[in-house]
Amino acid sequence: MGSARIAVIGTGYVGLTTGACLASLGHQVTCVDVDAAKVARLAVGQVDILEPGLEELVSRGLSTGRLSFVVGSRDAVADAEGVFLCVPTPMGAGGAADLRAVEAVIDEVADVLPAGCSVITKSTVPVGTAQRIRDLLGRTDIPVVANPEFLREGTAVSDFLNPDRIVVGADDQDAARWVADLYTDLSAPSVVTDAASAELVKYAANCFLAMKLSYVNAVAELCERLGADIASVTEGMGYDRRIGRSFLKPGPGWGGSCLPKDTHALVQVAESVGFDFSLLSAAIQENIAQRDRIVAKIAGAVGGTLAGARIGVLGLAFKAGTNDLRDSPALSVTAMLAAHGAEVTAYDPAVGGELPGMRVVDDPYQVAKAADAIVVLTEWDEFRKLDWAYIADIMHGDSVVDTRNLLDPTAIMDAGLCWLGLGRPRAG
Ligand code: UGA
């Protein structure tokens, strides 16, 4: 396909990545947001989110004239051939996805969309949303297409440009093909299907990943009780190609803006059609239990009682490579520590400012000062390179609880400290 005229509504990490990447594929893209200040910053190439490669792509898009930013959807869609909806779909009442932002956009643009222009959902929307948008639009000349994204925060640009697959669904197969063709320059298999199936692919994939992690966290717990080592267990499992080696690292629980929201939403969707998705509900419960177990492990490391204990926390973001704190397991753990009366001092290379229940510092060694225990909650590479002998000198206690199995246990032990990982034998 040649260059298509595209409008992207919403400039969060999904919308901005989609807009900048589609422009880099040669399309003419107008990105829209309601936040005028943000649009003004983007129009001069300033990107607020930490996403490798995104700022460069935005600058390139601006300088080639293929990418522009505006406030107000009506003008942006007036001559578009395709409109991508990338507005937030947060968790609403009872766990169901809140579609008010999507509905507001449809309401705003319904009467100005040119005939034949495709409306494409990119953010994760519940099964049935394409149909709902068709009903809201009330126009038979506008195809509605589901084209879910599979972008991870922190690798969104590379995930977009090197996808495992492109999934496109619509009841109008010509429209689905047109959207699939926007990506022809990317070498990836495409699944072209009906709208409901495309919508469900996204949930089924994210929920599968969440279940995989809950399973691994439970196996890690079992390893501790049985004297086995999760590192060898997952290595042995991962060579089985049916299982695969990725997404097998135990941690303080899965978080972020997607997996928690999508697991709840799918349980809710299943319930709405009379199906009790107890397998998925159990994975959600396991994720809560994991945080409780981490807190119990930290309590054990400081002699059994957290009241008055000084805990130094390394890492607050929900995973390394992002400054995103949404549904971060680290925040749940620190909140529980504070609720038990611990004094929490925390450092994260990408997070600053004030946060409730803790003192946030801008130097990892400040976290260690007089700490009874140090707890690693996010897998930032720089934590591996800390001077652990110096930390041993300035700490009060001697335990390092490594909930990401990130550090080298021998290095910690050699510094005279005791390393406590997840599902692995303690060192020191
Ligand atoms: C997730 C999916 O991986 C993407 O494919 C999807 O497109 C995205 O949601 C979305 O729906 O938009 P993301 O939320 O950015 O991406 O984060 P992940 O990298 O998947 O990590 C999710 C959580 O699992 C994090 O808390 C992470 O620390 C944890 N995790 C991941 C582990 O504990 N162990 C692992 O081995 C992998």
Boltz pocket constraint, residues with backbone or C-beta under 6 A from the ligand:
constraints:
  - pocket:
      binder: B
      contacts: [[A, 124], [A, 149], [A, 150], [A, 151], [A, 152], [A, 153], [A, 154], [A, 206], [A, 209], [A, 213], [A, 246], [A, 247], [A, 248], [A, 249], [A, 250], [A, 251], [A, 252], [A, 253], [A, 254], [A, 255], [A, 256], [A, 257], [A, 258], [A, 259], [A, 318], [A, 319], [A, 320]]
      max_distance: 6.0
